[in-house]
Amino acid sequence: MTDDATSGALSGLFGSEDADLPSVCSARGCGESATWELRWNNPKIHTPDRRKTWLACDTHKESLSDFLQRRGFLREVEPFPG
Ligand SMILES: [Zn+2]
């Protein structure tokens, strides 16, 4: 389920705002298609309404959200595309 044609088609669905967002898991070395979107904010460098987005596959959803949560950065977790 990692063929380039599929991820290319998916990323084309999003507006210019997310054009640079690859539709694969953000975990290092993982090329799986993302199924979750982790929205986070670092209060030290971001304004409160700012959101950074990490994408995660089912395998890495827990480790990535745990990483953010332990730092107090995690805000929302939503299905991707959502
Ligand atoms: Zn992954």
PDB file of the backbone (N, CA, C, O) and the ligand in Angstrom, with CONECT records:
HET     ZN  A 101       1
ATOM      1  N   MET A   1       0.828  -1.204   0.000  1.00  0.00           N
ATOM      2  CA  MET A   1       0.000   0.000   0.000  1.00  0.00           C
ATOM      3  C   MET A   1       0.866   1.259   0.000  1.00  0.00           C
ATOM      4  O   MET A   1       0.470   2.277   0.567  1.00  0.00           O
ATOM      5  N   THR A   2       2.024   1.203  -0.619  1.00  0.00           N
ATOM      6  CA  THR A   2       2.892   2.380  -0.583  1.00  0.00           C
ATOM      7  C   THR A   2       3.209   2.871  -1.989  1.00  0.00           C
ATOM      8  O   THR A   2       4.241   3.504  -2.212  1.00  0.00           O
ATOM      9  N   ASP A   3       2.317   2.578  -2.941  1.00  0.00           N
ATOM     10  CA  ASP A   3       2.664   2.991  -4.299  1.00  0.00           C
ATOM     11  C   ASP A   3       2.557   4.498  -4.478  1.00  0.00           C
ATOM     12  O   ASP A   3       1.665   5.144  -3.929  1.00  0.00           O
ATOM     13  N   ASP A   4       3.480   5.041  -5.255  1.00  0.00           N
ATOM     14  CA  ASP A   4       3.586   6.488  -5.412  1.00  0.00           C
ATOM     15  C   ASP A   4       2.364   7.097  -6.065  1.00  0.00           C
ATOM     16  O   ASP A   4       1.993   8.231  -5.762  1.00  0.00           O
ATOM     17  N   ALA A   5       1.737   6.354  -6.956  1.00  0.00           N
ATOM     18  CA  ALA A   5       0.575   6.900  -7.644  1.00  0.00           C
ATOM     19  C   ALA A   5      -0.517   7.240  -6.645  1.00  0.00           C
ATOM     20  O   ALA A   5      -1.176   8.272  -6.771  1.00  0.00           O
ATOM     21  N   THR A   6      -0.715   6.373  -5.645  1.00  0.00           N
ATOM     22  CA  THR A   6      -1.760   6.612  -4.661  1.00  0.00           C
ATOM     23  C   THR A   6      -1.461   7.828  -3.803  1.00  0.00           C
ATOM     24  O   THR A   6      -2.331   8.680  -3.621  1.00  0.00           O
ATOM     25  N   SER A   7      -0.253   7.928  -3.275  1.00  0.00           N
ATOM     26  CA  SER A   7       0.054   9.073  -2.414  1.00  0.00           C
ATOM     27  C   SER A   7       0.056  10.364  -3.214  1.00  0.00           C
ATOM     28  O   SER A   7      -0.316  11.413  -2.688  1.00  0.00           O
ATOM     29  N   GLY A   8       0.465  10.308  -4.465  1.00  0.00           N
ATOM     30  CA  GLY A   8       0.425  11.497  -5.298  1.00  0.00           C
ATOM     31  C   GLY A   8      -0.995  11.963  -5.501  1.00  0.00           C
ATOM     32  O   GLY A   8      -1.280  13.159  -5.432  1.00  0.00           O
ATOM     33  N   ALA A   9      -1.895  11.019  -5.752  1.00  0.00           N
ATOM     34  CA  ALA A   9      -3.298  11.370  -5.952  1.00  0.00           C
ATOM     35  C   ALA A   9      -3.893  11.946  -4.679  1.00  0.00           C
ATOM     36  O   ALA A   9      -4.670  12.899  -4.725  1.00  0.00           O
ATOM     37  N   LEU A  10      -3.528  11.367  -3.544  1.00  0.00           N
ATOM     38  CA  LEU A  10      -4.061  11.856  -2.274  1.00  0.00           C
ATOM     39  C   LEU A  10      -3.599  13.271  -1.987  1.00  0.00           C
ATOM     40  O   LEU A  10      -4.409  14.120  -1.615  1.00  0.00           O
ATOM     41  N   SER A  11      -2.308  13.542  -2.155  1.00  0.00           N
ATOM     42  CA  SER A  11      -1.810  14.875  -1.824  1.00  0.00           C
ATOM     43  C   SER A  11      -2.414  15.919  -2.747  1.00  0.00           C
ATOM     44  O   SER A  11      -2.512  17.091  -2.382  1.00  0.00           O
ATOM     45  N   GLY A  12      -2.818  15.503  -3.940  1.00  0.00           N
ATOM     46  CA  GLY A  12      -3.449  16.435  -4.850  1.00  0.00           C
ATOM     47  C   GLY A  12      -4.811  16.885  -4.392  1.00  0.00           C
ATOM     48  O   GLY A  12      -5.338  17.883  -4.883  1.00  0.00           O
ATOM     49  N   LEU A  13      -5.399  16.144  -3.437  1.00  0.00           N
ATOM     50  CA  LEU A  13      -6.736  16.478  -2.954  1.00  0.00           C
ATOM     51  C   LEU A  13      -6.716  17.682  -2.026  1.00  0.00           C
ATOM     52  O   LEU A  13      -7.744  18.323  -1.808  1.00  0.00           O
ATOM     53  N   PHE A  14      -5.568  17.982  -1.492  1.00  0.00           N
ATOM     54  CA  PHE A  14      -5.497  19.056  -0.522  1.00  0.00           C
ATOM     55  C   PHE A  14      -5.133  20.360  -1.198  1.00  0.00           C
ATOM     56  O   PHE A  14      -4.403  20.383  -2.189  1.00  0.00           O
ATOM     57  N   GLY A  15      -5.644  21.430  -0.658  1.00  0.00           N
ATOM     58  CA  GLY A  15      -5.402  22.739  -1.251  1.00  0.00           C
ATOM     59  C   GLY A  15      -3.947  23.142  -1.161  1.00  0.00           C
ATOM     60  O   GLY A  15      -3.118  22.400  -0.634  1.00  0.00           O
ATOM     61  N   SER A  16      -3.644  24.304  -1.671  1.00  0.00           N
ATOM     62  CA  SER A  16      -2.265  24.762  -1.698  1.00  0.00           C
ATOM     63  C   SER A  16      -1.676  24.839  -0.293  1.00  0.00           C
ATOM     64  O   SER A  16      -0.464  24.722  -0.114  1.00  0.00           O
ATOM     65  N   GLU A  17      -2.531  25.033   0.692  1.00  0.00           N
ATOM     66  CA  GLU A  17      -2.062  25.167   2.064  1.00  0.00           C
ATOM     67  C   GLU A  17      -1.264  23.948   2.514  1.00  0.00           C
ATOM     68  O   GLU A  17      -0.263  24.074   3.219  1.00  0.00           O
ATOM     69  N   ASP A  18      -1.711  22.785   2.105  1.00  0.00           N
ATOM     70  CA  ASP A  18      -1.067  21.557   2.525  1.00  0.00           C
ATOM     71  C   ASP A  18      -0.284  20.893   1.399  1.00  0.00           C
ATOM     72  O   ASP A  18       0.042  19.708   1.478  1.00  0.00           O
ATOM     73  N   ALA A  19       0.012  21.644   0.367  1.00  0.00           N
ATOM     74  CA  ALA A  19       0.640  21.055  -0.810  1.00  0.00           C
ATOM     75  C   ALA A  19       1.994  20.432  -0.500  1.00  0.00           C
ATOM     76  O   ALA A  19       2.417  19.482  -1.158  1.00  0.00           O
ATOM     77  N   ASP A  20       2.677  20.982   0.518  1.00  0.00           N
ATOM     78  CA  ASP A  20       4.004  20.453   0.823  1.00  0.00           C
ATOM     79  C   ASP A  20       3.963  19.340   1.853  1.00  0.00           C
ATOM     80  O   ASP A  20       5.007  18.857   2.292  1.00  0.00           O
ATOM     81  N   LEU A  21       2.768  18.933   2.239  1.00  0.00           N
ATOM     82  CA  LEU A  21       2.623  17.901   3.251  1.00  0.00           C
ATOM     83  C   LEU A  21       2.618  16.530   2.577  1.00  0.00           C
ATOM     84  O   LEU A  21       1.678  16.207   1.851  1.00  0.00           O
ATOM     85  N   PRO A  22       3.639  15.730   2.801  1.00  0.00           N
ATOM     86  CA  PRO A  22       3.612  14.389   2.220  1.00  0.00           C
ATOM     87  C   PRO A  22       2.568  13.540   2.933  1.00  0.00           C
ATOM     88  O   PRO A  22       2.374  13.678   4.141  1.00  0.00           O
ATOM     89  N   SER A  23       1.899  12.665   2.195  1.00  0.00           N
ATOM     90  CA  SER A  23       0.835  11.895   2.832  1.00  0.00           C
ATOM     91  C   SER A  23       1.357  10.580   3.378  1.00  0.00           C
ATOM     92  O   SER A  23       0.656   9.568   3.367  1.00  0.00           O
ATOM     93  N   VAL A  24       2.593  10.601   3.856  1.00  0.00           N
ATOM     94  CA  VAL A  24       3.155   9.409   4.483  1.00  0.00           C
ATOM     95  C   VAL A  24       3.504   9.710   5.935  1.00  0.00           C
ATOM     96  O   VAL A  24       3.659  10.865   6.333  1.00  0.00           O
ATOM     97  N   CYS A  25       3.620   8.649   6.704  1.00  0.00           N
ATOM     98  CA  CYS A  25       3.940   8.731   8.120  1.00  0.00           C
ATOM     99  C   CYS A  25       5.192   9.572   8.367  1.00  0.00           C
ATOM    100  O   CYS A  25       6.171   9.468   7.629  1.00  0.00           O
ATOM    101  N   SER A  26       5.155  10.410   9.414  1.00  0.00           N
ATOM    102  CA  SER A  26       6.281  11.292   9.728  1.00  0.00           C
ATOM    103  C   SER A  26       7.387  10.599  10.519  1.00  0.00           C
ATOM    104  O   SER A  26       8.459  11.171  10.718  1.00  0.00           O
ATOM    105  N   ALA A  27       7.136   9.378  10.968  1.00  0.00           N
ATOM    106  CA  ALA A  27       8.160   8.677  11.743  1.00  0.00           C
ATOM    107  C   ALA A  27       9.394   8.430  10.883  1.00  0.00           C
ATOM    108  O   ALA A  27       9.286   8.100   9.702  1.00  0.00           O
ATOM    109  N   ARG A  28      10.557   8.592  11.483  1.00  0.00           N
ATOM    110  CA  ARG A  28      11.801   8.441  10.753  1.00  0.00           C
ATOM    111  C   ARG A  28      11.914   7.057  10.103  1.00  0.00           C
ATOM    112  O   ARG A  28      11.764   6.029  10.764  1.00  0.00           O
ATOM    113  N   GLY A  29      12.178   7.058   8.808  1.00  0.00           N
ATOM    114  CA  GLY A  29      12.385   5.804   8.109  1.00  0.00           C
ATOM    115  C   GLY A  29      11.124   5.055   7.736  1.00  0.00           C
ATOM    116  O   GLY A  29      11.187   3.979   7.143  1.00  0.00           O
ATOM    117  N   CYS A  30       9.964   5.627   8.085  1.00  0.00           N
ATOM    118  CA  CYS A  30       8.703   4.954   7.785  1.00  0.00           C
ATOM    119  C   CYS A  30       8.087   5.573   6.538  1.00  0.00           C
ATOM    120  O   CYS A  30       7.939   6.792   6.457  1.00  0.00           O
ATOM    121  N   GLY A  31       7.730   4.746   5.574  1.00  0.00           N
ATOM    122  CA  GLY A  31       7.143   5.265   4.343  1.00  0.00           C
ATOM    123  C   GLY A  31       5.692   4.868   4.187  1.00  0.00           C
ATOM    124  O   GLY A  31       5.129   4.968   3.097  1.00  0.00           O
ATOM    125  N   GLU A  32       5.076   4.413   5.285  1.00  0.00           N
ATOM    126  CA  GLU A  32       3.689   3.966   5.221  1.00  0.00           C
ATOM    127  C   GLU A  32       2.746   5.134   4.957  1.00  0.00           C
ATOM    128  O   GLU A  32       3.034   6.275   5.318  1.00  0.00           O
ATOM    129  N   SER A  33       1.629   4.835   4.330  1.00  0.00           N
ATOM    130  CA  SER A  33       0.610   5.858   4.131  1.00  0.00           C
ATOM    131  C   SER A  33       0.070   6.296   5.480  1.00  0.00           C
ATOM    132  O   SER A  33      -0.187   5.468   6.354  1.00  0.00           O
ATOM    133  N   ALA A  34      -0.101   7.600   5.645  1.00  0.00           N
ATOM    134  CA  ALA A  34      -0.585   8.120   6.914  1.00  0.00           C
ATOM    135  C   ALA A  34      -2.071   7.828   7.085  1.00  0.00           C
ATOM    136  O   ALA A  34      -2.843   7.914   6.130  1.00  0.00           O
ATOM    137  N   THR A  35      -2.461   7.484   8.300  1.00  0.00           N
ATOM    138  CA  THR A  35      -3.872   7.274   8.614  1.00  0.00           C
ATOM    139  C   THR A  35      -4.318   8.189   9.753  1.00  0.00           C
ATOM    140  O   THR A  35      -5.506   8.283  10.062  1.00  0.00           O
ATOM    141  N   TRP A  36      -3.348   8.862  10.370  1.00  0.00           N
ATOM    142  CA  TRP A  36      -3.658   9.772  11.478  1.00  0.00           C
ATOM    143  C   TRP A  36      -2.912  11.089  11.307  1.00  0.00           C
ATOM    144  O   TRP A  36      -1.811  11.149  10.761  1.00  0.00           O
ATOM    145  N   GLU A  37      -3.552  12.121  11.792  1.00  0.00           N
ATOM    146  CA  GLU A  37      -2.960  13.448  11.745  1.00  0.00           C
ATOM    147  C   GLU A  37      -2.808  13.930  13.174  1.00  0.00           C
ATOM    148  O   GLU A  37      -3.791  14.038  13.908  1.00  0.00           O
ATOM    149  N   LEU A  38      -1.573  14.223  13.572  1.00  0.00           N
ATOM    150  CA  LEU A  38      -1.323  14.696  14.933  1.00  0.00           C
ATOM    151  C   LEU A  38      -1.059  16.192  14.868  1.00  0.00           C
ATOM    152  O   LEU A  38      -0.086  16.637  14.259  1.00  0.00           O
ATOM    153  N   ARG A  39      -1.926  16.954  15.497  1.00  0.00           N
ATOM    154  CA  ARG A  39      -1.748  18.408  15.492  1.00  0.00           C
ATOM    155  C   ARG A  39      -1.126  18.839  16.807  1.00  0.00           C
ATOM    156  O   ARG A  39      -1.606  18.489  17.885  1.00  0.00           O
ATOM    157  N   TRP A  40      -0.059  19.597  16.700  1.00  0.00           N
ATOM    158  CA  TRP A  40       0.645  19.972  17.927  1.00  0.00           C
ATOM    159  C   TRP A  40       1.094  21.409  17.867  1.00  0.00           C
ATOM    160  O   TRP A  40       1.086  22.050  16.817  1.00  0.00           O
ATOM    161  N   ASN A  41       1.494  21.902  19.048  1.00  0.00           N
ATOM    162  CA  ASN A  41       1.889  23.287  19.214  1.00  0.00           C
ATOM    163  C   ASN A  41       2.951  23.359  20.292  1.00  0.00           C
ATOM    164  O   ASN A  41       2.770  22.821  21.384  1.00  0.00           O
ATOM    165  N   ASN A  42       4.041  24.010  19.997  1.00  0.00           N
ATOM    166  CA  ASN A  42       5.076  24.230  20.995  1.00  0.00           C
ATOM    167  C   ASN A  42       4.925  25.648  21.521  1.00  0.00           C
ATOM    168  O   ASN A  42       5.273  26.611  20.839  1.00  0.00           O
ATOM    169  N   PRO A  43       4.398  25.774  22.752  1.00  0.00           N
ATOM    170  CA  PRO A  43       4.092  27.113  23.304  1.00  0.00           C
ATOM    171  C   PRO A  43       5.308  28.024  23.373  1.00  0.00           C
ATOM    172  O   PRO A  43       5.166  29.246  23.415  1.00  0.00           O
ATOM    173  N   LYS A  44       6.502  27.440  23.385  1.00  0.00           N
ATOM    174  CA  LYS A  44       7.704  28.267  23.470  1.00  0.00           C
ATOM    175  C   LYS A  44       8.009  28.978  22.167  1.00  0.00           C
ATOM    176  O   LYS A  44       8.618  30.048  22.172  1.00  0.00           O
ATOM    177  N   ILE A  45       7.594  28.395  21.048  1.00  0.00           N
ATOM    178  CA  ILE A  45       7.939  28.996  19.760  1.00  0.00           C
ATOM    179  C   ILE A  45       6.730  29.309  18.892  1.00  0.00           C
ATOM    180  O   ILE A  45       6.854  29.992  17.876  1.00  0.00           O
ATOM    181  N   HIS A  46       5.551  28.809  19.289  1.00  0.00           N
ATOM    182  CA  HIS A  46       4.366  29.033  18.473  1.00  0.00           C
ATOM    183  C   HIS A  46       3.326  29.842  19.240  1.00  0.00           C
ATOM    184  O   HIS A  46       3.222  29.744  20.463  1.00  0.00           O
ATOM    185  N   THR A  47       2.552  30.651  18.496  1.00  0.00           N
ATOM    186  CA  THR A  47       1.405  31.282  19.125  1.00  0.00           C
ATOM    187  C   THR A  47       0.374  30.188  19.407  1.00  0.00           C
ATOM    188  O   THR A  47       0.379  29.147  18.750  1.00  0.00           O
ATOM    189  N   PRO A  48      -0.530  30.427  20.404  1.00  0.00           N
ATOM    190  CA  PRO A  48      -1.437  29.359  20.856  1.00  0.00           C
ATOM    191  C   PRO A  48      -2.325  28.776  19.763  1.00  0.00           C
ATOM    192  O   PRO A  48      -2.720  27.613  19.847  1.00  0.00           O
ATOM    193  N   ASP A  49      -2.642  29.563  18.741  1.00  0.00           N
ATOM    194  CA  ASP A  49      -3.537  29.046  17.707  1.00  0.00           C
ATOM    195  C   ASP A  49      -2.793  28.380  16.550  1.00  0.00           C
ATOM    196  O   ASP A  49      -3.407  27.871  15.611  1.00  0.00           O
ATOM    197  N   ARG A  50      -1.490  28.392  16.631  1.00  0.00           N
ATOM    198  CA  ARG A  50      -0.674  27.774  15.586  1.00  0.00           C
ATOM    199  C   ARG A  50      -0.711  26.260  15.733  1.00  0.00           C
ATOM    200  O   ARG A  50      -0.707  25.740  16.849  1.00  0.00           O
ATOM    201  N   ARG A  51      -0.749  25.539  14.585  1.00  0.00           N
ATOM    202  CA  ARG A  51      -0.700  24.082  14.638  1.00  0.00           C
ATOM    203  C   ARG A  51       0.335  23.541  13.670  1.00  0.00           C
ATOM    204  O   ARG A  51       0.340  23.883  12.487  1.00  0.00           O
ATOM    205  N   LYS A  52       1.205  22.697  14.185  1.00  0.00           N
ATOM    206  CA  LYS A  52       2.073  21.921  13.325  1.00  0.00           C
ATOM    207  C   LYS A  52       1.415  20.566  13.142  1.00  0.00           C
ATOM    208  O   LYS A  52       0.679  20.107  14.016  1.00  0.00           O
ATOM    209  N   THR A  53       1.668  19.937  12.037  1.00  0.00           N
ATOM    210  CA  THR A  53       1.028  18.653  11.773  1.00  0.00           C
ATOM    211  C   THR A  53       2.056  17.565  11.500  1.00  0.00           C
ATOM    212  O   THR A  53       2.947  17.723  10.665  1.00  0.00           O
ATOM    213  N   TRP A  54       1.913  16.464  12.216  1.00  0.00           N
ATOM    214  CA  TRP A  54       2.656  15.251  11.901  1.00  0.00           C
ATOM    215  C   TRP A  54       1.647  14.237  11.407  1.00  0.00           C
ATOM    216  O   TRP A  54       0.518  14.171  11.892  1.00  0.00           O
ATOM    217  N   LEU A  55       2.071  13.452  10.438  1.00  0.00           N
ATOM    218  CA  LEU A  55       1.215  12.370   9.976  1.00  0.00           C
ATOM    219  C   LEU A  55       1.746  11.059  10.530  1.00  0.00           C
ATOM    220  O   LEU A  55       2.953  10.884  10.697  1.00  0.00           O
ATOM    221  N   ALA A  56       0.835  10.144  10.809  1.00  0.00           N
ATOM    222  CA  ALA A  56       1.264   8.868  11.368  1.00  0.00           C
ATOM    223  C   ALA A  56       0.474   7.712  10.774  1.00  0.00           C
ATOM    224  O   ALA A  56      -0.718   7.837  10.492  1.00  0.00           O
ATOM    225  N   CYS A  57       1.153   6.585  10.587  1.00  0.00           N
ATOM    226  CA  CYS A  57       0.470   5.355  10.216  1.00  0.00           C
ATOM    227  C   CYS A  57      -0.051   4.724  11.516  1.00  0.00           C
ATOM    228  O   CYS A  57       0.232   5.216  12.608  1.00  0.00           O
ATOM    229  N   ASP A  58      -0.807   3.641  11.386  1.00  0.00           N
ATOM    230  CA  ASP A  58      -1.343   2.980  12.578  1.00  0.00           C
ATOM    231  C   ASP A  58      -0.230   2.547  13.531  1.00  0.00           C
ATOM    232  O   ASP A  58      -0.379   2.619  14.751  1.00  0.00           O
ATOM    233  N   THR A  59       0.891   2.094  12.956  1.00  0.00           N
ATOM    234  CA  THR A  59       1.996   1.599  13.774  1.00  0.00           C
ATOM    235  C   THR A  59       2.618   2.692  14.633  1.00  0.00           C
ATOM    236  O   THR A  59       2.970   2.451  15.788  1.00  0.00           O
ATOM    237  N   HIS A  60       2.754   3.894  14.074  1.00  0.00           N
ATOM    238  CA  HIS A  60       3.485   4.948  14.778  1.00  0.00           C
ATOM    239  C   HIS A  60       2.604   5.988  15.455  1.00  0.00           C
ATOM    240  O   HIS A  60       3.105   6.906  16.103  1.00  0.00           O
ATOM    241  N   LYS A  61       1.285   5.842  15.302  1.00  0.00           N
ATOM    242  CA  LYS A  61       0.385   6.826  15.917  1.00  0.00           C
ATOM    243  C   LYS A  61       0.671   6.949  17.412  1.00  0.00           C
ATOM    244  O   LYS A  61       0.727   8.052  17.955  1.00  0.00           O
ATOM    245  N   GLU A  62       0.852   5.800  18.070  1.00  0.00           N
ATOM    246  CA  GLU A  62       1.019   5.824  19.515  1.00  0.00           C
ATOM    247  C   GLU A  62       2.357   6.434  19.927  1.00  0.00           C
ATOM    248  O   GLU A  62       2.409   7.278  20.821  1.00  0.00           O
ATOM    249  N   SER A  63       3.441   6.005  19.271  1.00  0.00           N
ATOM    250  CA  SER A  63       4.754   6.504  19.681  1.00  0.00           C
ATOM    251  C   SER A  63       4.903   7.990  19.376  1.00  0.00           C
ATOM    252  O   SER A  63       5.489   8.728  20.168  1.00  0.00           O
ATOM    253  N   LEU A  64       4.381   8.434  18.238  1.00  0.00           N
ATOM    254  CA  LEU A  64       4.500   9.853  17.895  1.00  0.00           C
ATOM    255  C   LEU A  64       3.625  10.717  18.806  1.00  0.00           C
ATOM    256  O   LEU A  64       4.065  11.770  19.269  1.00  0.00           O
ATOM    257  N   SER A  65       2.397  10.280  19.064  1.00  0.00           N
ATOM    258  CA  SER A  65       1.531  11.090  19.924  1.00  0.00           C
ATOM    259  C   SER A  65       2.049  11.075  21.360  1.00  0.00           C
ATOM    260  O   SER A  65       1.919  12.063  22.082  1.00  0.00           O
ATOM    261  N   ASP A  66       2.632   9.958  21.769  1.00  0.00           N
ATOM    262  CA  ASP A  66       3.210   9.879  23.109  1.00  0.00           C
ATOM    263  C   ASP A  66       4.382  10.844  23.243  1.00  0.00           C
ATOM    264  O   ASP A  66       4.532  11.515  24.264  1.00  0.00           O
ATOM    265  N   PHE A  67       5.203  10.907  22.211  1.00  0.00           N
ATOM    266  CA  PHE A  67       6.346  11.832  22.176  1.00  0.00           C
ATOM    267  C   PHE A  67       5.876  13.266  22.374  1.00  0.00           C
ATOM    268  O   PHE A  67       6.446  14.014  23.168  1.00  0.00           O
ATOM    269  N   LEU A  68       4.830  13.640  21.644  1.00  0.00           N
ATOM    270  CA  LEU A  68       4.314  15.007  21.727  1.00  0.00           C
ATOM    271  C   LEU A  68       3.629  15.254  23.067  1.00  0.00           C
ATOM    272  O   LEU A  68       3.757  16.330  23.651  1.00  0.00           O
ATOM    273  N   GLN A  69       2.904  14.255  23.545  1.00  0.00           N
ATOM    274  CA  GLN A  69       2.148  14.412  24.773  1.00  0.00           C
ATOM    275  C   GLN A  69       3.058  14.607  25.977  1.00  0.00           C
ATOM    276  O   GLN A  69       2.769  15.407  26.867  1.00  0.00           O
ATOM    277  N   ARG A  70       4.159  13.865  25.993  1.00  0.00           N
ATOM    278  CA  ARG A  70       5.083  13.979  27.114  1.00  0.00           C
ATOM    279  C   ARG A  70       5.688  15.373  27.208  1.00  0.00           C
ATOM    280  O   ARG A  70       6.075  15.824  28.286  1.00  0.00           O
ATOM    281  N   ARG A  71       5.765  16.054  26.056  1.00  0.00           N
ATOM    282  CA  ARG A  71       6.289  17.425  26.052  1.00  0.00           C
ATOM    283  C   ARG A  71       5.188  18.467  26.204  1.00  0.00           C
ATOM    284  O   ARG A  71       5.457  19.668  26.251  1.00  0.00           O
ATOM    285  N   GLY A  72       3.957  17.999  26.279  1.00  0.00           N
ATOM    286  CA  GLY A  72       2.836  18.920  26.412  1.00  0.00           C
ATOM    287  C   GLY A  72       2.500  19.649  25.130  1.00  0.00           C
ATOM    288  O   GLY A  72       1.890  20.718  25.158  1.00  0.00           O
ATOM    289  N   PHE A  73       2.904  19.062  23.983  1.00  0.00           N
ATOM    290  CA  PHE A  73       2.697  19.725  22.707  1.00  0.00           C
ATOM    291  C   PHE A  73       1.420  19.274  22.000  1.00  0.00           C
ATOM    292  O   PHE A  73       0.858  20.017  21.196  1.00  0.00           O
ATOM    293  N   LEU A  74       0.964  18.060  22.299  1.00  0.00           N
ATOM    294  CA  LEU A  74      -0.124  17.471  21.518  1.00  0.00           C
ATOM    295  C   LEU A  74      -1.445  18.201  21.749  1.00  0.00           C
ATOM    296  O   LEU A  74      -1.834  18.450  22.890  1.00  0.00           O
ATOM    297  N   ARG A  75      -2.131  18.541  20.659  1.00  0.00           N
ATOM    298  CA  ARG A  75      -3.407  19.228  20.753  1.00  0.00           C
ATOM    299  C   ARG A  75      -4.555  18.365  20.237  1.00  0.00           C
ATOM    300  O   ARG A  75      -5.499  18.086  20.977  1.00  0.00           O
ATOM    301  N   GLU A  76      -4.483  17.946  18.991  1.00  0.00           N
ATOM    302  CA  GLU A  76      -5.554  17.131  18.445  1.00  0.00           C
ATOM    303  C   GLU A  76      -4.997  15.937  17.659  1.00  0.00           C
ATOM    304  O   GLU A  76      -3.935  16.017  17.042  1.00  0.00           O
ATOM    305  N   VAL A  77      -5.740  14.841  17.703  1.00  0.00           N
ATOM    306  CA  VAL A  77      -5.424  13.676  16.859  1.00  0.00           C
ATOM    307  C   VAL A  77      -6.655  13.380  16.034  1.00  0.00           C
ATOM    308  O   VAL A  77      -7.735  13.149  16.578  1.00  0.00           O
ATOM    309  N   GLU A  78      -6.496  13.386  14.720  1.00  0.00           N
ATOM    310  CA  GLU A  78      -7.654  13.179  13.852  1.00  0.00           C
ATOM    311  C   GLU A  78      -7.305  12.192  12.754  1.00  0.00           C
ATOM    312  O   GLU A  78      -6.146  12.069  12.359  1.00  0.00           O
ATOM    313  N   PRO A  79      -8.330  11.481  12.259  1.00  0.00           N
ATOM    314  CA  PRO A  79      -8.082  10.567  11.138  1.00  0.00           C
ATOM    315  C   PRO A  79      -7.571  11.344   9.930  1.00  0.00           C
ATOM    316  O   PRO A  79      -7.967  12.489   9.713  1.00  0.00           O
ATOM    317  N   PHE A  80      -6.698  10.730   9.151  1.00  0.00           N
ATOM    318  CA  PHE A  80      -6.152  11.360   7.968  1.00  0.00           C
ATOM    319  C   PHE A  80      -6.471  10.515   6.747  1.00  0.00           C
ATOM    320  O   PHE A  80      -6.274   9.302   6.814  1.00  0.00           O
ATOM    321  N   PRO A  81      -6.944  11.058   5.648  1.00  0.00           N
ATOM    322  CA  PRO A  81      -7.324  12.469   5.559  1.00  0.00           C
ATOM    323  C   PRO A  81      -8.616  12.718   6.314  1.00  0.00           C
ATOM    324  O   PRO A  81      -9.532  11.896   6.266  1.00  0.00           O
ATOM    325  N   GLY A  82      -8.700  13.825   6.998  1.00  0.00           N
ATOM    326  CA  GLY A  82      -9.849  14.029   7.857  1.00  0.00           C
ATOM    327  C   GLY A  82     -10.515  15.369   7.728  1.00  0.00           C
ATOM    328  O   GLY A  82     -11.500  15.638   8.416  1.00  0.00           O
TER     329      GLY A  82
HETATM  330 ZN    ZN A 101       4.823   4.871  10.428  1.00  0.00          ZN2+
END
